[in-house]
Amino acid sequence: MQNFERQQPEGKDGNKDLKWVSSCPLCATEYAPEEARIVSEKEGAFLVYTNCKKCGSSVIATLIANQMGISSVGLITDLTYDDVVKFKDCDSISTDDILNVYEFFQKKESVKALIAG
């Protein structure tokens, strides 16, 4: 997989040397841009995964580049890169799925059976 720095879109002024400076939200260690990995790219939006070498936390971020600049939204996670690749195209969890799990755990017999194996 190509590294993140080579995959970056150009800035609005055509600057190919545009770099995103980011640091770990838990320990503030600066990420090495060349270690960020692109999970997917579509129409100027990038799904990026990076892992902190100091504390081991991981971040999944969506980076969007357009005429207005670059924006991003990140999420701290315990997923590995392989987990993100595996789950990125899975179906969404519905409210019915959540209610089914809730109802399952409301039944004491179900929980005992689950624990007993």
N, C-alpha and C positions, 0 to 999 in steps of 0.2 A: 504494500500500500504506500502511496506517495505521502510524504510528510506534509503537515499543515502549511508550513511557510511557503512551499511551492504552489499550493492550491489557493492561496488567498486571492480574492478579487482585487482589482485595482481600485484605488481611492477615487473620489469624484473628480480629482484634478489629474487623474491618470498616473498617480504616483505608484510605481510598481514596488517600491520599497516599504509600503505600508506595513506596519507591524502592530499586532494587538498585544498590549502589555497587560498581563493578568497575573494574579497571584492566588494562592490557595486561600479560600475563604475561612479555613479553620486555623491555619498556622502562619499565614501571610508570606510563605515562601514563594518567590517568583517562579512561575512555570517557565520551562525552556520551550519556546515555540516549536522547535523542531521535534519535540516529543509528543505534541498534540496529534491526535489521529482523527482523520475525517471518516465518519461512519457512513455518511451519505451526503449528496449534493443535488439540489434541484432548483433550477431557476434563480440562481444567486443566493440561495439559502444553504447553509452548511450545518450539518449535525456533527458536532465535534466532541471527542472524548479526550480527557487528560487526567493524569494521575499524579498526585504529589509525591515526590521522592522522599520528602522528609517525614510526613505524618501518614502517608498511605491513603488519604482520602481521594475520592475521584469526583470529577465534575463532568456532566453532560451539558453541552450548551448548544443553542441554536444561534447562529450568526447570520444576519441578513444584511447584505450590501445593496444599496440602491442610490439614486441620485441625491438623497438627503443625507447619506453617510452610512455608517455601520451601526447596527443595534444588536444587542445580544440578550438572551435570557438563559440563565444557568440553573442547574439543579445538582446539589450534592447527593451522591449516591454511593452505595456499596457494590454496585454492579461492576463487573470487569468489562473490558472492551468486548470480549467474546459474547458476554451476556447481552450487551447493547445490540450487537449485530444480530444475535439470535432473536431478540424480542421486538426489534424496531418495527417489524411489519405484522406483528400479531394483532388479532382482533382486540378492540377495546373492551374493558370490563364494563358491563352494563350495571345499572342500578338493581336490576333483577338478580344478577350474579351476587352482588353484595348482600341483598336481602336473603338470598338462599343460604349463604354462608352464616349470616347472623342467625337465621332460624335453625340451622343445623346445630350451632353451638348452644342454643337455648334448650335443647333436648339433652338432659343429663345422660341418657342411655347412649346417645351418639358420641359424646365426648369420652365416656368410659370405653366404648368399643374402639375408638380411635387410639386411645392411650394403650389399651391392652394389645392392640395390633391384630 
